[in-house]
Amino acid sequence: MLYATGALCDEPRFADVATVSMRYELTAHPPDGTEEDMARGYPNLLRVFLQIRNTHDSDLLWVGNSVRDIEAQLIDEDGQPVHTPPTFSSIQYNDQAMLIPRGSSLEWMISHMGVSMVGDRANDVAIIVGGKGWLIPKASLHRYSLKIRVRGLPGARIADSRDIRERMLLFDIPPTPISIE
């Protein structure tokens, strides 16, 4: 089993044994939607998925956290980071083991509903990834890109680690334009 740390036994780094891309999906709930839809608080939500393919000849294992270990940065059309609006977070998160068997892929939804933001919820699209969130006008969504960094604890370090908070950079996904098909 490959633990892809790069530091132990000259094993390759995660970036060398997996390909990663992003996919976006716009979930729109009509204003007269069900009570459950309205409880979500955002009629328009951009779901963000990481598509990770294990290209190595053994399994890929790490411990990660889908909130704390995801660093997100929204970039405008001028290449500048977009500031987050006033927010309130109430995010329940736990570490979990991630495994991508040899030759397999994982489509991991990294967006969630744990951040409340101040803004025009009815006409904007909510983008909530990691501990950050943004409200962006739906008509200008295509002018933005999302940059993602994923941290975690590679499998080989799980048993040896005295401190599970010792997270390494596993994937650094460059700004990917937001495109809804």
C-alpha positions in Angstrom: 0.0 0.0 0.0 1.4 3.4 -1.0 1.2 6.2 1.6 2.7 8.8 -0.8 4.5 10.9 1.7 7.6 11.7 -0.2 9.6 11.8 3.1 9.4 8.1 4.0 11.4 5.5 1.9 11.6 7.9 -1.1 8.0 7.3 -1.8 6.4 9.7 -4.3 4.4 12.7 -3.3 0.6 12.8 -3.7 0.9 15.2 -6.6 3.1 12.6 -8.4 0.7 9.6 -8.0 -2.7 11.2 -8.5 -4.4 13.6 -10.9 -6.8 16.1 -9.5 -9.4 18.3 -11.2 -12.4 20.3 -10.1 -16.0 20.1 -11.2 -18.8 22.6 -10.4 -22.5 22.0 -10.1 -25.1 24.7 -9.5 -28.0 23.6 -7.3 -30.9 26.0 -7.7 -33.9 25.8 -5.4 -36.9 27.8 -6.5 -38.1 30.5 -4.2 -41.3 28.6 -3.6 -39.3 25.4 -2.9 -40.0 22.9 -0.2 -39.6 23.7 3.5 -36.4 21.6 3.5 -35.0 23.7 0.5 -35.7 26.9 2.3 -34.1 25.7 5.5 -30.8 25.4 3.7 -30.8 29.2 3.4 -29.3 29.5 0.0 -31.6 29.2 -3.0 -28.5 29.0 -5.3 -25.6 26.9 -4.1 -22.4 26.0 -6.1 -21.3 22.5 -5.3 -17.5 22.0 -5.7 -16.1 18.5 -6.4 -12.5 17.3 -6.5 -12.0 14.5 -8.9 -9.0 12.5 -7.7 -7.6 9.7 -9.8 -5.0 7.3 -8.3 -2.4 6.8 -11.1 0.0 4.8 -9.0 0.4 1.0 -8.8 -0.8 0.9 -5.2 -3.5 2.3 -2.9 -3.5 6.0 -1.8 -4.4 6.6 1.9 -4.6 9.7 4.0 -6.4 11.1 7.0 -8.1 14.4 6.2 -10.8 16.7 7.3 -13.3 18.1 4.7 -13.5 21.5 6.4 -10.3 22.2 8.3 -7.9 20.7 5.7 -9.4 22.4 2.7 -8.0 25.9 1.9 -10.1 27.8 -0.6 -9.5 31.1 -2.3 -11.9 32.7 -4.7 -10.1 34.7 -7.4 -11.8 37.5 -9.5 -11.2 38.1 -13.2 -8.3 40.4 -12.5 -6.5 37.6 -10.6 -7.2 39.2 -7.2 -8.5 37.3 -4.1 -12.1 38.0 -3.2 -12.8 39.0 0.4 -15.3 37.0 2.3 -18.4 38.7 3.5 -19.3 38.8 7.2 -19.9 35.2 8.2 -20.9 33.0 11.0 -19.6 29.4 11.1 -21.1 26.4 12.8 -19.3 23.5 11.3 -19.2 20.0 12.8 -16.2 18.2 11.4 -14.1 15.2 12.1 -11.0 13.6 10.7 -11.7 10.7 8.4 -9.6 8.2 6.6 -9.6 8.5 2.8 -8.7 5.7 0.5 -8.4 5.6 -3.2 -7.6 2.0 -4.4 -5.1 1.4 -7.1 -6.5 2.5 -10.5 -9.6 4.1 -9.0 -11.1 7.5 -8.7 -12.8 9.5 -6.1 -15.3 12.4 -6.7 -15.2 14.3 -3.4 -17.7 17.0 -2.7 -15.8 19.6 -0.7 -18.6 22.2 -0.5 -21.0 22.3 2.5 -23.6 24.4 4.2 -21.8 25.2 7.5 -21.2 29.0 6.9 -23.9 31.7 7.1 -23.2 34.8 5.2 -24.7 38.3 5.0 -25.8 39.3 1.5 -28.4 38.9 -1.2 -29.2 35.2 -0.7 -32.1 35.3 -3.2 -30.1 36.5 -6.2 -26.5 35.4 -5.4 -24.8 32.1 -5.6 -23.3 30.7 -2.3 -19.9 29.2 -2.6 -18.9 27.5 0.7 -15.7 25.5 0.8 -13.5 24.8 3.8 -14.1 27.4 6.4 -14.9 30.1 3.9 -17.9 31.3 2.0 -18.8 33.9 -0.6 -22.0 35.2 -2.2 -21.5 36.0 -5.9 -24.0 37.4 -8.3 -25.3 34.6 -10.5 -24.8 36.5 -13.7 -21.1 37.1 -13.0 -20.2 33.6 -11.7 -18.2 32.8 -14.8 -15.8 35.6 -14.1 -14.4 33.8 -11.1 -11.9 31.0 -10.4 -11.4 28.8 -7.3 -8.0 27.8 -6.0 -7.9 24.8 -3.6 -5.2 23.4 -1.4 -5.8 20.1 0.4 -3.9 19.2 3.5 -3.9 15.9 5.3 -1.8 13.2 7.1 -0.4 10.6 4.7 -1.1 7.0 5.7 2.5 6.1 6.6 2.5 8.9 9.1 -0.8 8.0 10.9 0.7 5.2 13.1 4.0 7.1 13.7 2.4 10.5 14.4 2.3 11.7 17.9 0.2 14.6 16.8 -2.5 14.0 14.3 -2.5 17.8 13.6 0.8 17.5 11.6 -0.8 18.1 8.2 1.1 18.2 4.9 0.1 19.8 1.7 -1.2 17.0 -0.4 -2.8 18.7 -3.4 -2.4 22.3 -4.7 -5.0 22.9 -7.4 -4.4 26.0 -9.4 -7.2 28.6 -10.0 -9.9 26.8 -12.0 -12.5 28.9 -13.8 -16.1 28.4 -12.6 -17.9 26.9 -15.5 -21.4 25.5 -15.1 -22.5 23.1 -17.8 
